[in-house]
Amino acid sequence: MNGRLVAEGEARISVFDRGFLYGDGVFESMRAVGGGVFRRERHLERLRRSAGEIGLELPMPLPGLAAAVGDLLEANRLRDARIRVTVTRGAGRPGEYVEAEGPATVVISAAGFAGLAPALHREGVAVVIPPRRQIPPEALDPAIKSISRLSSVLARREARDRGGFEAILLDGGGNLTEGTVSNLFLVRDGRLATPPAPAGGLPGITREAVIEIARASAIPVAEETLPARLLQDADEAFLTNTSWEVLPVVRAAGRPIGSGSPGPVARDLLLRYREMLRRECGAAAGETGGRR
Ligand SMILES: Cc1ncc(COP(=O)(O)O)c(C=O)c1O
């Protein structure tokens, strides 16, 4: 917390912290495998970009944040973990909507994580398209990984109540955007299609890695506007994020997608993504002597 290692039970922020009061802040979620953090620099760059977009100066340079992540893993003896970096605009004055007394609050937390329950990847998941829409980009740029998540939390609850693992959000024109915490891909005639980022959602680090893998395997990838009906008409669909990797979607709005089971393209991309994860995290752990 703010540059110090603090036991969870002793970590405290002000009741006037603007993150707590208004969701005025940004965050990143990263993953460590075998002691190395996957694409840590890409995540920290995105954090800096998100912060810059909301006029928040990171109180620590990126190498300092990277070192803090490493120290946190080491102090907790964590090799396989989920890491969250949260930066808020800090404490404000009660009743003042704009003023912040600062400095920014920085909280980095980590918890052991070795991947989703295997059955989810093996069997795939169902998604729901709730009536609630994606916040329009004119109101909040989806490329900003902001801690204001109320509409996503509500959409995910609506999906859960209807038996969905994730909610897929449509934009105002009825086109697919992304999940509440994930990016969406469709497979059609052996090609990948995903809504464009940032217009259609957060430019996910996993999304970027999957596009790299697909292009290296000569699988065409189109970043294009996708009307909602294409989800149910797809041969396959899958979600990506840091924790879920490549997660097959087998039902949408109560109807099967393709065969109703995880398809070959998603399965193959999951294997290749895991190879990439292990390779890059192994190299990252090697660079820091296995400490990070
Ligand atoms: C709204 C949203 N879209 C997409 C993603 C996937 O991003 P990444 O692959 O960087 O985890 C996330 C991650 O949490 C997210 O919150």
The ligand as a MOL file (V3000), in Angstrom:
LIG
                    3D

  0  0  0     0  0            999 V3000
M  V30 BEGIN CTAB
M  V30 COUNTS 16 16 0 0 0
M  V30 BEGIN ATOM
M  V30 1 C -14.3450 -5.0620 -19.4390 0
M  V30 2 C -13.1830 -5.9670 -19.6850 0
M  V30 3 N -12.9270 -6.3680 -20.9400 0
M  V30 4 C -11.8950 -7.1960 -21.2070 0
M  V30 5 C -11.0540 -7.6650 -20.2130 0
M  V30 6 C -9.9120 -8.5950 -20.5480 0
M  V30 7 O -8.6650 -7.9570 -20.3790 0
M  V30 8 P -7.3240 -8.7520 -20.1060 0
M  V30 9 O -7.1830 -9.7720 -21.1900 0
M  V30 10 O -6.2620 -7.7160 -20.1830 0
M  V30 11 O -7.4420 -9.3900 -18.7600 0
M  V30 12 C -11.2720 -7.2470 -18.9020 0
M  V30 13 C -10.3960 -7.7280 -17.8340 0
M  V30 14 O -10.6790 -7.6740 -16.6780 0
M  V30 15 C -12.3630 -6.3780 -18.6260 0
M  V30 16 O -12.6180 -5.9630 -17.3800 0
M  V30 END ATOM
M  V30 BEGIN BOND
M  V30 1 1 1 2
M  V30 2 1 2 3
M  V30 3 2 2 15
M  V30 4 2 3 4
M  V30 5 1 4 5
M  V30 6 1 5 6
M  V30 7 2 5 12
M  V30 8 1 6 7
M  V30 9 1 7 8
M  V30 10 2 8 9
M  V30 11 1 8 10
M  V30 12 1 8 11
M  V30 13 1 12 13
M  V30 14 1 12 15
M  V30 15 2 13 14
M  V30 16 1 15 16
M  V30 END BOND
M  V30 END CTAB
M  END
